[in-house]
Amino acid sequence: MAPSAEDLGRELEATAQDVLGKLKSRQLFQSGWDTAAFVVFITFIGTVLFLLLLVIIHCCCCCDSPRSQKRSPKGVDNLALEP
């Protein structure tokens, strides 16, 4: 059976009070492992955002250049594959 709206409201209020209590006490993490996990998570998010920024810069700067419109074949033909 699904919880009622009143139960959800109480649970949300309890969670908000818990978060506000941790903010007031300035102890957001319970252990060093929590801090390390947070640092790893933030590093991952920062790396993903940095790579996304590089892709956007590459598309904005390089896709409009006239060099990208001329595609010349590179490499050599493999004549061993000819019948």
PDB file of N, CA, C and O in Angstrom:
ATOM      1  N   MET A   1       0.840  -1.176   0.000  1.00  0.00           N
ATOM      2  CA  MET A   1       0.000   0.000   0.000  1.00  0.00           C
ATOM      3  C   MET A   1       0.888   1.243   0.000  1.00  0.00           C
ATOM      4  O   MET A   1       1.899   1.281   0.702  1.00  0.00           O
ATOM      5  N   ALA A   2       0.530   2.229  -0.759  1.00  0.00           N
ATOM      6  CA  ALA A   2       1.319   3.445  -0.890  1.00  0.00           C
ATOM      7  C   ALA A   2       1.164   4.309   0.360  1.00  0.00           C
ATOM      8  O   ALA A   2       0.077   4.382   0.934  1.00  0.00           O
ATOM      9  N   PRO A   3       2.241   4.961   0.782  1.00  0.00           N
ATOM     10  CA  PRO A   3       2.144   5.852   1.938  1.00  0.00           C
ATOM     11  C   PRO A   3       1.281   7.065   1.605  1.00  0.00           C
ATOM     12  O   PRO A   3       1.236   7.522   0.463  1.00  0.00           O
ATOM     13  N   SER A   4       0.617   7.561   2.602  1.00  0.00           N
ATOM     14  CA  SER A   4      -0.270   8.706   2.377  1.00  0.00           C
ATOM     15  C   SER A   4       0.543   9.989   2.254  1.00  0.00           C
ATOM     16  O   SER A   4       1.738  10.017   2.549  1.00  0.00           O
ATOM     17  N   ALA A   5      -0.107  11.020   1.824  1.00  0.00           N
ATOM     18  CA  ALA A   5       0.545  12.318   1.647  1.00  0.00           C
ATOM     19  C   ALA A   5       1.009  12.870   2.993  1.00  0.00           C
ATOM     20  O   ALA A   5       2.028  13.555   3.077  1.00  0.00           O
ATOM     21  N   GLU A   6       0.250  12.564   4.041  1.00  0.00           N
ATOM     22  CA  GLU A   6       0.622  13.036   5.375  1.00  0.00           C
ATOM     23  C   GLU A   6       1.923  12.373   5.841  1.00  0.00           C
ATOM     24  O   GLU A   6       2.784  13.030   6.426  1.00  0.00           O
ATOM     25  N   ASP A   7       2.063  11.060   5.576  1.00  0.00           N
ATOM     26  CA  ASP A   7       3.291  10.357   5.944  1.00  0.00           C
ATOM     27  C   ASP A   7       4.486  10.888   5.156  1.00  0.00           C
ATOM     28  O   ASP A   7       5.572  11.064   5.707  1.00  0.00           O
ATOM     29  N   LEU A   8       4.281  11.140   3.881  1.00  0.00           N
ATOM     30  CA  LEU A   8       5.355  11.699   3.070  1.00  0.00           C
ATOM     31  C   LEU A   8       5.753  13.081   3.551  1.00  0.00           C
ATOM     32  O   LEU A   8       6.935  13.425   3.559  1.00  0.00           O
ATOM     33  N   GLY A   9       4.779  13.863   3.948  1.00  0.00           N
ATOM     34  CA  GLY A   9       5.060  15.203   4.472  1.00  0.00           C
ATOM     35  C   GLY A   9       5.883  15.141   5.744  1.00  0.00           C
ATOM     36  O   GLY A   9       6.825  15.915   5.915  1.00  0.00           O
ATOM     37  N   ARG A  10       5.531  14.216   6.646  1.00  0.00           N
ATOM     38  CA  ARG A  10       6.286  14.063   7.896  1.00  0.00           C
ATOM     39  C   ARG A  10       7.716  13.597   7.604  1.00  0.00           C
ATOM     40  O   ARG A  10       8.669  14.089   8.208  1.00  0.00           O
ATOM     41  N   GLU A  11       7.860  12.654   6.682  1.00  0.00           N
ATOM     42  CA  GLU A  11       9.189  12.138   6.340  1.00  0.00           C
ATOM     43  C   GLU A  11      10.050  13.220   5.698  1.00  0.00           C
ATOM     44  O   GLU A  11      11.238  13.334   5.998  1.00  0.00           O
ATOM     45  N   LEU A  12       9.460  13.998   4.832  1.00  0.00           N
ATOM     46  CA  LEU A  12      10.192  15.095   4.196  1.00  0.00           C
ATOM     47  C   LEU A  12      10.602  16.147   5.220  1.00  0.00           C
ATOM     48  O   LEU A  12      11.713  16.676   5.161  1.00  0.00           O
ATOM     49  N   GLU A  13       9.712  16.448   6.154  1.00  0.00           N
ATOM     50  CA  GLU A  13      10.035  17.426   7.191  1.00  0.00           C
ATOM     51  C   GLU A  13      11.164  16.913   8.096  1.00  0.00           C
ATOM     52  O   GLU A  13      12.053  17.676   8.474  1.00  0.00           O
ATOM     53  N   ALA A  14      11.127  15.628   8.438  1.00  0.00           N
ATOM     54  CA  ALA A  14      12.183  15.044   9.271  1.00  0.00           C
ATOM     55  C   ALA A  14      13.522  15.075   8.546  1.00  0.00           C
ATOM     56  O   ALA A  14      14.553  15.362   9.155  1.00  0.00           O
ATOM     57  N   THR A  15      13.513  14.784   7.258  1.00  0.00           N
ATOM     58  CA  THR A  15      14.744  14.826   6.480  1.00  0.00           C
ATOM     59  C   THR A  15      15.282  16.243   6.401  1.00  0.00           C
ATOM     60  O   THR A  15      16.486  16.456   6.538  1.00  0.00           O
ATOM     61  N   ALA A  16      14.406  17.212   6.183  1.00  0.00           N
ATOM     62  CA  ALA A  16      14.825  18.615   6.112  1.00  0.00           C
ATOM     63  C   ALA A  16      15.406  19.065   7.448  1.00  0.00           C
ATOM     64  O   ALA A  16      16.413  19.773   7.470  1.00  0.00           O
ATOM     65  N   GLN A  17      14.794  18.670   8.561  1.00  0.00           N
ATOM     66  CA  GLN A  17      15.308  19.034   9.872  1.00  0.00           C
ATOM     67  C   GLN A  17      16.676  18.402  10.120  1.00  0.00           C
ATOM     68  O   GLN A  17      17.552  19.031  10.713  1.00  0.00           O
ATOM     69  N   ASP A  18      16.862  17.164   9.668  1.00  0.00           N
ATOM     70  CA  ASP A  18      18.140  16.489   9.822  1.00  0.00           C
ATOM     71  C   ASP A  18      19.231  17.217   9.040  1.00  0.00           C
ATOM     72  O   ASP A  18      20.329  17.428   9.555  1.00  0.00           O
ATOM     73  N   VAL A  19      18.932  17.597   7.809  1.00  0.00           N
ATOM     74  CA  VAL A  19      19.901  18.315   6.983  1.00  0.00           C
ATOM     75  C   VAL A  19      20.215  19.678   7.587  1.00  0.00           C
ATOM     76  O   VAL A  19      21.378  20.080   7.637  1.00  0.00           O
ATOM     77  N   LEU A  20      19.200  20.384   8.043  1.00  0.00           N
ATOM     78  CA  LEU A  20      19.428  21.699   8.653  1.00  0.00           C
ATOM     79  C   LEU A  20      20.232  21.578   9.945  1.00  0.00           C
ATOM     80  O   LEU A  20      21.067  22.436  10.235  1.00  0.00           O
ATOM     81  N   GLY A  21      19.993  20.532  10.718  1.00  0.00           N
ATOM     82  CA  GLY A  21      20.766  20.305  11.935  1.00  0.00           C
ATOM     83  C   GLY A  21      22.227  20.053  11.627  1.00  0.00           C
ATOM     84  O   GLY A  21      23.103  20.553  12.332  1.00  0.00           O
ATOM     85  N   LYS A  22      22.503  19.286  10.584  1.00  0.00           N
ATOM     86  CA  LYS A  22      23.900  19.034  10.200  1.00  0.00           C
ATOM     87  C   LYS A  22      24.561  20.308   9.694  1.00  0.00           C
ATOM     88  O   LYS A  22      25.742  20.539   9.955  1.00  0.00           O
ATOM     89  N   LEU A  23      23.809  21.137   8.973  1.00  0.00           N
ATOM     90  CA  LEU A  23      24.372  22.398   8.498  1.00  0.00           C
ATOM     91  C   LEU A  23      24.690  23.329   9.665  1.00  0.00           C
ATOM     92  O   LEU A  23      25.710  24.018   9.654  1.00  0.00           O
ATOM     93  N   LYS A  24      23.812  23.346  10.673  1.00  0.00           N
ATOM     94  CA  LYS A  24      24.048  24.215  11.826  1.00  0.00           C
ATOM     95  C   LYS A  24      25.249  23.748  12.630  1.00  0.00           C
ATOM     96  O   LYS A  24      26.004  24.564  13.158  1.00  0.00           O
ATOM     97  N   SER A  25      25.428  22.434  12.725  1.00  0.00           N
ATOM     98  CA  SER A  25      26.556  21.911  13.508  1.00  0.00           C
ATOM     99  C   SER A  25      27.846  21.895  12.704  1.00  0.00           C
ATOM    100  O   SER A  25      28.908  21.596  13.250  1.00  0.00           O
ATOM    101  N   ARG A  26      27.771  22.207  11.437  1.00  0.00           N
ATOM    102  CA  ARG A  26      28.915  22.230  10.521  1.00  0.00           C
ATOM    103  C   ARG A  26      29.616  20.880  10.441  1.00  0.00           C
ATOM    104  O   ARG A  26      30.820  20.816  10.194  1.00  0.00           O
ATOM    105  N   GLN A  27      28.875  19.816  10.645  1.00  0.00           N
ATOM    106  CA  GLN A  27      29.419  18.467  10.507  1.00  0.00           C
ATOM    107  C   GLN A  27      28.534  17.733   9.492  1.00  0.00           C
ATOM    108  O   GLN A  27      27.606  17.012   9.857  1.00  0.00           O
ATOM    109  N   LEU A  28      28.851  17.939   8.207  1.00  0.00           N
ATOM    110  CA  LEU A  28      28.021  17.373   7.157  1.00  0.00           C
ATOM    111  C   LEU A  28      28.270  15.875   6.980  1.00  0.00           C
ATOM    112  O   LEU A  28      27.371  15.144   6.566  1.00  0.00           O
ATOM    113  N   PHE A  29      29.485  15.415   7.291  1.00  0.00           N
ATOM    114  CA  PHE A  29      29.833  14.028   7.058  1.00  0.00           C
ATOM    115  C   PHE A  29      30.128  13.346   8.383  1.00  0.00           C
ATOM    116  O   PHE A  29      30.663  13.959   9.307  1.00  0.00           O
ATOM    117  N   GLN A  30      29.771  12.068   8.465  1.00  0.00           N
ATOM    118  CA  GLN A  30      29.937  11.344   9.719  1.00  0.00           C
ATOM    119  C   GLN A  30      31.329  10.757   9.862  1.00  0.00           C
ATOM    120  O   GLN A  30      31.795  10.550  10.983  1.00  0.00           O
ATOM    121  N   SER A  31      32.003  10.484   8.756  1.00  0.00           N
ATOM    122  CA  SER A  31      33.320   9.866   8.837  1.00  0.00           C
ATOM    123  C   SER A  31      34.206  10.372   7.703  1.00  0.00           C
ATOM    124  O   SER A  31      33.771  11.119   6.825  1.00  0.00           O
ATOM    125  N   GLY A  32      35.453   9.942   7.754  1.00  0.00           N
ATOM    126  CA  GLY A  32      36.381  10.299   6.690  1.00  0.00           C
ATOM    127  C   GLY A  32      35.992   9.673   5.366  1.00  0.00           C
ATOM    128  O   GLY A  32      36.251  10.232   4.300  1.00  0.00           O
ATOM    129  N   TRP A  33      35.362   8.499   5.442  1.00  0.00           N
ATOM    130  CA  TRP A  33      34.934   7.823   4.213  1.00  0.00           C
ATOM    131  C   TRP A  33      33.848   8.620   3.499  1.00  0.00           C
ATOM    132  O   TRP A  33      33.808   8.661   2.270  1.00  0.00           O
ATOM    133  N   ASP A  34      32.976   9.246   4.266  1.00  0.00           N
ATOM    134  CA  ASP A  34      31.941  10.086   3.649  1.00  0.00           C
ATOM    135  C   ASP A  34      32.574  11.263   2.913  1.00  0.00           C
ATOM    136  O   ASP A  34      32.159  11.614   1.809  1.00  0.00           O
ATOM    137  N   THR A  35      33.574  11.861   3.534  1.00  0.00           N
ATOM    138  CA  THR A  35      34.269  12.983   2.911  1.00  0.00           C
ATOM    139  C   THR A  35      34.983  12.529   1.647  1.00  0.00           C
ATOM    140  O   THR A  35      34.928  13.209   0.622  1.00  0.00           O
ATOM    141  N   ALA A  36      35.654  11.377   1.714  1.00  0.00           N
ATOM    142  CA  ALA A  36      36.378  10.862   0.545  1.00  0.00           C
ATOM    143  C   ALA A  36      35.414  10.539  -0.593  1.00  0.00           C
ATOM    144  O   ALA A  36      35.705  10.831  -1.753  1.00  0.00           O
ATOM    145  N   ALA A  37      34.280   9.946  -0.273  1.00  0.00           N
ATOM    146  CA  ALA A  37      33.295   9.623  -1.305  1.00  0.00           C
ATOM    147  C   ALA A  37      32.760  10.898  -1.947  1.00  0.00           C
ATOM    148  O   ALA A  37      32.553  10.943  -3.160  1.00  0.00           O
ATOM    149  N   PHE A  38      32.537  11.922  -1.152  1.00  0.00           N
ATOM    150  CA  PHE A  38      32.058  13.198  -1.679  1.00  0.00           C
ATOM    151  C   PHE A  38      33.094  13.822  -2.603  1.00  0.00           C
ATOM    152  O   PHE A  38      32.743  14.353  -3.657  1.00  0.00           O
ATOM    153  N   VAL A  39      34.361  13.763  -2.221  1.00  0.00           N
ATOM    154  CA  VAL A  39      35.433  14.324  -3.054  1.00  0.00           C
ATOM    155  C   VAL A  39      35.525  13.574  -4.377  1.00  0.00           C
ATOM    156  O   VAL A  39      35.688  14.194  -5.428  1.00  0.00           O
ATOM    157  N   VAL A  40      35.422  12.254  -4.338  1.00  0.00           N
ATOM    158  CA  VAL A  40      35.467  11.456  -5.573  1.00  0.00           C
ATOM    159  C   VAL A  40      34.275  11.802  -6.465  1.00  0.00           C
ATOM    160  O   VAL A  40      34.427  11.945  -7.679  1.00  0.00           O
ATOM    161  N   PHE A  41      33.107  11.936  -5.875  1.00  0.00           N
ATOM    162  CA  PHE A  41      31.905  12.272  -6.638  1.00  0.00           C
ATOM    163  C   PHE A  41      32.036  13.647  -7.290  1.00  0.00           C
ATOM    164  O   PHE A  41      31.718  13.806  -8.469  1.00  0.00           O
ATOM    165  N   ILE A  42      32.496  14.628  -6.540  1.00  0.00           N
ATOM    166  CA  ILE A  42      32.647  15.982  -7.084  1.00  0.00           C
ATOM    167  C   ILE A  42      33.717  15.998  -8.176  1.00  0.00           C
ATOM    168  O   ILE A  42      33.572  16.699  -9.178  1.00  0.00           O
ATOM    169  N   THR A  43      34.791  15.228  -7.984  1.00  0.00           N
ATOM    170  CA  THR A  43      35.829  15.141  -9.014  1.00  0.00           C
ATOM    171  C   THR A  43      35.277  14.531 -10.290  1.00  0.00           C
ATOM    172  O   THR A  43      35.582  15.000 -11.386  1.00  0.00           O
ATOM    173  N   PHE A  44      34.471  13.491 -10.158  1.00  0.00           N
ATOM    174  CA  PHE A  44      33.859  12.862 -11.326  1.00  0.00           C
ATOM    175  C   PHE A  44      32.945  13.837 -12.055  1.00  0.00           C
ATOM    176  O   PHE A  44      33.015  13.959 -13.278  1.00  0.00           O
ATOM    177  N   ILE A  45      32.096  14.526 -11.316  1.00  0.00           N
ATOM    178  CA  ILE A  45      31.178  15.493 -11.935  1.00  0.00           C
ATOM    179  C   ILE A  45      31.972  16.615 -12.611  1.00  0.00           C
ATOM    180  O   ILE A  45      31.624  17.045 -13.711  1.00  0.00           O
ATOM    181  N   GLY A  46      33.028  17.086 -11.961  1.00  0.00           N
ATOM    182  CA  GLY A  46      33.852  18.142 -12.556  1.00  0.00           C
ATOM    183  C   GLY A  46      34.521  17.681 -13.838  1.00  0.00           C
ATOM    184  O   GLY A  46      34.609  18.441 -14.802  1.00  0.00           O
ATOM    185  N   THR A  47      34.994  16.432 -13.857  1.00  0.00           N
ATOM    186  CA  THR A  47      35.629  15.900 -15.065  1.00  0.00           C
ATOM    187  C   THR A  47      34.634  15.789 -16.205  1.00  0.00           C
ATOM    188  O   THR A  47      34.946  16.138 -17.344  1.00  0.00           O
ATOM    189  N   VAL A  48      33.445  15.308 -15.906  1.00  0.00           N
ATOM    190  CA  VAL A  48      32.413  15.188 -16.942  1.00  0.00           C
ATOM    191  C   VAL A  48      32.046  16.566 -17.486  1.00  0.00           C
ATOM    192  O   VAL A  48      31.914  16.734 -18.698  1.00  0.00           O
ATOM    193  N   LEU A  49      31.883  17.539 -16.619  1.00  0.00           N
ATOM    194  CA  LEU A  49      31.550  18.891 -17.081  1.00  0.00           C
ATOM    195  C   LEU A  49      32.687  19.508 -17.892  1.00  0.00           C
ATOM    196  O   LEU A  49      32.440  20.210 -18.872  1.00  0.00           O
ATOM    197  N   PHE A  50      33.928  19.250 -17.489  1.00  0.00           N
ATOM    198  CA  PHE A  50      35.081  19.752 -18.232  1.00  0.00           C
ATOM    199  C   PHE A  50      35.134  19.144 -19.628  1.00  0.00           C
ATOM    200  O   PHE A  50      35.376  19.856 -20.602  1.00  0.00           O
ATOM    201  N   LEU A  51      34.911  17.837 -19.739  1.00  0.00           N
ATOM    202  CA  LEU A  51      34.912  17.190 -21.048  1.00  0.00           C
ATOM    203  C   LEU A  51      33.768  17.693 -21.915  1.00  0.00           C
ATOM    204  O   LEU A  51      33.933  17.871 -23.122  1.00  0.00           O
ATOM    205  N   LEU A  52      32.627  17.918 -21.315  1.00  0.00           N
ATOM    206  CA  LEU A  52      31.490  18.475 -22.055  1.00  0.00           C
ATOM    207  C   LEU A  52      31.815  19.876 -22.568  1.00  0.00           C
ATOM    208  O   LEU A  52      31.458  20.230 -23.692  1.00  0.00           O
ATOM    209  N   LEU A  53      32.488  20.664 -21.748  1.00  0.00           N
ATOM    210  CA  LEU A  53      32.910  22.003 -22.175  1.00  0.00           C
ATOM    211  C   LEU A  53      33.892  21.920 -23.338  1.00  0.00           C
ATOM    212  O   LEU A  53      33.800  22.711 -24.277  1.00  0.00           O
ATOM    213  N   LEU A  54      34.833  20.972 -23.291  1.00  0.00           N
ATOM    214  CA  LEU A  54      35.764  20.802 -24.400  1.00  0.00           C
ATOM    215  C   LEU A  54      35.052  20.412 -25.689  1.00  0.00           C
ATOM    216  O   LEU A  54      35.412  20.893 -26.763  1.00  0.00           O
ATOM    217  N   VAL A  55      34.060  19.558 -25.595  1.00  0.00           N
ATOM    218  CA  VAL A  55      33.292  19.158 -26.784  1.00  0.00           C
ATOM    219  C   VAL A  55      32.552  20.351 -27.358  1.00  0.00           C
ATOM    220  O   VAL A  55      32.532  20.546 -28.573  1.00  0.00           O
ATOM    221  N   ILE A  56      31.949  21.142 -26.503  1.00  0.00           N
ATOM    222  CA  ILE A  56      31.208  22.321 -26.977  1.00  0.00           C
ATOM    223  C   ILE A  56      32.156  23.322 -27.634  1.00  0.00           C
ATOM    224  O   ILE A  56      31.843  23.886 -28.683  1.00  0.00           O
ATOM    225  N   ILE A  57      33.313  23.540 -27.014  1.00  0.00           N
ATOM    226  CA  ILE A  57      34.296  24.456 -27.608  1.00  0.00           C
ATOM    227  C   ILE A  57      34.774  23.923 -28.954  1.00  0.00           C
ATOM    228  O   ILE A  57      34.913  24.682 -29.913  1.00  0.00           O
ATOM    229  N   HIS A  58      35.027  22.616 -29.023  1.00  0.00           N
ATOM    230  CA  HIS A  58      35.484  22.016 -30.280  1.00  0.00           C
ATOM    231  C   HIS A  58      34.432  22.178 -31.375  1.00  0.00           C
ATOM    232  O   HIS A  58      34.761  22.512 -32.513  1.00  0.00           O
ATOM    233  N   CYS A  59      33.182  21.945 -31.032  1.00  0.00           N
ATOM    234  CA  CYS A  59      32.121  22.066 -32.042  1.00  0.00           C
ATOM    235  C   CYS A  59      31.924  23.509 -32.475  1.00  0.00           C
ATOM    236  O   CYS A  59      31.679  23.767 -33.654  1.00  0.00           O
ATOM    237  N   CYS A  60      32.024  24.443 -31.562  1.00  0.00           N
ATOM    238  CA  CYS A  60      31.806  25.847 -31.909  1.00  0.00           C
ATOM    239  C   CYS A  60      32.969  26.425 -32.707  1.00  0.00           C
ATOM    240  O   CYS A  60      32.756  27.235 -33.608  1.00  0.00           O
ATOM    241  N   CYS A  61      34.183  26.023 -32.390  1.00  0.00           N
ATOM    242  CA  CYS A  61      35.351  26.621 -33.032  1.00  0.00           C
ATOM    243  C   CYS A  61      35.775  25.893 -34.300  1.00  0.00           C
ATOM    244  O   CYS A  61      36.211  26.533 -35.257  1.00  0.00           O
ATOM    245  N   CYS A  62      35.658  24.597 -34.327  1.00  0.00           N
ATOM    246  CA  CYS A  62      36.244  23.819 -35.424  1.00  0.00           C
ATOM    247  C   CYS A  62      35.235  23.391 -36.484  1.00  0.00           C
ATOM    248  O   CYS A  62      35.621  23.138 -37.625  1.00  0.00           O
ATOM    249  N   CYS A  63      33.989  23.307 -36.147  1.00  0.00           N
ATOM    250  CA  CYS A  63      33.001  22.799 -37.112  1.00  0.00           C
ATOM    251  C   CYS A  63      32.672  23.822 -38.194  1.00  0.00           C
ATOM    252  O   CYS A  63      32.224  23.444 -39.276  1.00  0.00           O
ATOM    253  N   ASP A  64      32.883  25.093 -37.928  1.00  0.00           N
ATOM    254  CA  ASP A  64      32.549  26.128 -38.897  1.00  0.00           C
ATOM    255  C   ASP A  64      33.728  26.511 -39.779  1.00  0.00           C
ATOM    256  O   ASP A  64      33.575  27.338 -40.677  1.00  0.00           O
ATOM    257  N   SER A  65      34.894  25.932 -39.545  1.00  0.00           N
ATOM    258  CA  SER A  65      36.065  26.314 -40.321  1.00  0.00           C
ATOM    259  C   SER A  65      35.987  25.714 -41.726  1.00  0.00           C
ATOM    260  O   SER A  65      35.408  24.642 -41.904  1.00  0.00           O
ATOM    261  N   PRO A  66      36.558  26.386 -42.720  1.00  0.00           N
ATOM    262  CA  PRO A  66      36.505  25.868 -44.093  1.00  0.00           C
ATOM    263  C   PRO A  66      37.311  24.587 -44.263  1.00  0.00           C
ATOM    264  O   PRO A  66      37.046  23.821 -45.190  1.00  0.00           O
ATOM    265  N   ARG A  67      38.287  24.331 -43.397  1.00  0.00           N
ATOM    266  CA  ARG A  67      39.079  23.110 -43.514  1.00  0.00           C
ATOM    267  C   ARG A  67      38.224  21.860 -43.330  1.00  0.00           C
ATOM    268  O   ARG A  67      38.481  20.837 -43.964  1.00  0.00           O
ATOM    269  N   SER A  68      37.222  21.932 -42.480  1.00  0.00           N
ATOM    270  CA  SER A  68      36.432  20.739 -42.199  1.00  0.00           C
ATOM    271  C   SER A  68      35.509  20.367 -43.358  1.00  0.00           C
ATOM    272  O   SER A  68      35.008  19.244 -43.412  1.00  0.00           O
ATOM    273  N   GLN A  69      35.280  21.303 -44.290  1.00  0.00           N
ATOM    274  CA  GLN A  69      34.404  20.996 -45.417  1.00  0.00           C
ATOM    275  C   GLN A  69      35.142  20.207 -46.490  1.00  0.00           C
ATOM    276  O   GLN A  69      34.517  19.428 -47.210  1.00  0.00           O
ATOM    277  N   LYS A  70      36.460  20.389 -46.617  1.00  0.00           N
ATOM    278  CA  LYS A  70      37.251  19.626 -47.578  1.00  0.00           C
ATOM    279  C   LYS A  70      37.734  18.351 -46.900  1.00  0.00           C
ATOM    280  O   LYS A  70      38.569  18.404 -45.997  1.00  0.00           O
ATOM    281  N   ARG A  71      37.225  17.235 -47.319  1.00  0.00           N
ATOM    282  CA  ARG A  71      37.676  15.961 -46.766  1.00  0.00           C
ATOM    283  C   ARG A  71      38.475  15.247 -47.836  1.00  0.00           C
ATOM    284  O   ARG A  71      37.915  14.762 -48.819  1.00  0.00           O
ATOM    285  N   SER A  72      39.758  15.182 -47.651  1.00  0.00           N
ATOM    286  CA  SER A  72      40.583  14.458 -48.606  1.00  0.00           C
ATOM    287  C   SER A  72      40.887  13.081 -48.024  1.00  0.00           C
ATOM    288  O   SER A  72      41.107  12.949 -46.820  1.00  0.00           O
ATOM    289  N   PRO A  73      40.899  12.061 -48.869  1.00  0.00           N
ATOM    290  CA  PRO A  73      41.190  10.718 -48.356  1.00  0.00           C
ATOM    291  C   PRO A  73      42.632  10.643 -47.870  1.00  0.00           C
ATOM    292  O   PRO A  73      43.545  11.210 -48.471  1.00  0.00           O
ATOM    293  N   LYS A  74      42.806   9.934 -46.780  1.00  0.00           N
ATOM    294  CA  LYS A  74      44.129   9.797 -46.201  1.00  0.00           C
ATOM    295  C   LYS A  74      44.561   8.354 -46.308  1.00  0.00           C
ATOM    296  O   LYS A  74      43.728   7.449 -46.348  1.00  0.00           O
ATOM    297  N   GLY A  75      45.843   8.143 -46.354  1.00  0.00           N
ATOM    298  CA  GLY A  75      46.369   6.795 -46.425  1.00  0.00           C
ATOM    299  C   GLY A  75      46.602   6.359 -47.863  1.00  0.00           C
ATOM    300  O   GLY A  75      46.503   7.161 -48.791  1.00  0.00           O
ATOM    301  N   VAL A  76      46.908   5.099 -48.033  1.00  0.00           N
ATOM    302  CA  VAL A  76      47.176   4.551 -49.360  1.00  0.00           C
ATOM    303  C   VAL A  76      46.204   3.414 -49.636  1.00  0.00           C
ATOM    304  O   VAL A  76      45.653   2.805 -48.719  1.00  0.00           O
ATOM    305  N   ASP A  77      46.007   3.145 -50.923  1.00  0.00           N
ATOM    306  CA  ASP A  77      45.162   2.015 -51.299  1.00  0.00           C
ATOM    307  C   ASP A  77      45.916   0.719 -51.099  1.00  0.00           C
ATOM    308  O   ASP A  77      47.103   0.631 -51.413  1.00  0.00           O
ATOM    309  N   ASN A  78      45.239  -0.283 -50.581  1.00  0.00           N
ATOM    310  CA  ASN A  78      45.844  -1.583 -50.404  1.00  0.00           C
ATOM    311  C   ASN A  78      45.629  -2.362 -51.685  1.00  0.00           C
ATOM    312  O   ASN A  78      44.549  -2.902 -51.922  1.00  0.00           O
ATOM    313  N   LEU A  79      46.658  -2.417 -52.506  1.00  0.00           N
ATOM    314  CA  LEU A  79      46.540  -3.076 -53.796  1.00  0.00           C
ATOM    315  C   LEU A  79      46.481  -4.603 -53.663  1.00  0.00           C
ATOM    316  O   LEU A  79      46.120  -5.280 -54.626  1.00  0.00           O
ATOM    317  N   ALA A  80      46.813  -5.139 -52.542  1.00  0.00           N
ATOM    318  CA  ALA A  80      46.745  -6.583 -52.328  1.00  0.00           C
ATOM    319  C   ALA A  80      45.298  -7.075 -52.315  1.00  0.00           C
ATOM    320  O   ALA A  80      45.037  -8.257 -52.539  1.00  0.00           O
ATOM    321  N   LEU A  81      44.368  -6.170 -52.055  1.00  0.00           N
ATOM    322  CA  LEU A  81      42.967  -6.562 -52.014  1.00  0.00           C
ATOM    323  C   LEU A  81      42.313  -6.542 -53.390  1.00  0.00           C
ATOM    324  O   LEU A  81      41.180  -7.000 -53.539  1.00  0.00           O
ATOM    325  N   GLU A  82      43.022  -6.009 -54.413  1.00  0.00           N
ATOM    326  CA  GLU A  82      42.470  -5.949 -55.760  1.00  0.00           C
ATOM    327  C   GLU A  82      42.443  -7.362 -56.361  1.00  0.00           C
ATOM    328  O   GLU A  82      43.361  -8.146 -56.120  1.00  0.00           O
ATOM    329  N   PRO A  83      41.398  -7.698 -57.143  1.00  0.00           N
ATOM    330  CA  PRO A  83      41.341  -9.053 -57.750  1.00  0.00           C
ATOM    331  C   PRO A  83      42.320  -9.221 -58.890  1.00  0.00           C
ATOM    332  O   PRO A  83      42.388 -10.292 -59.492  1.00  0.00           O
TER     333      PRO A  83
END
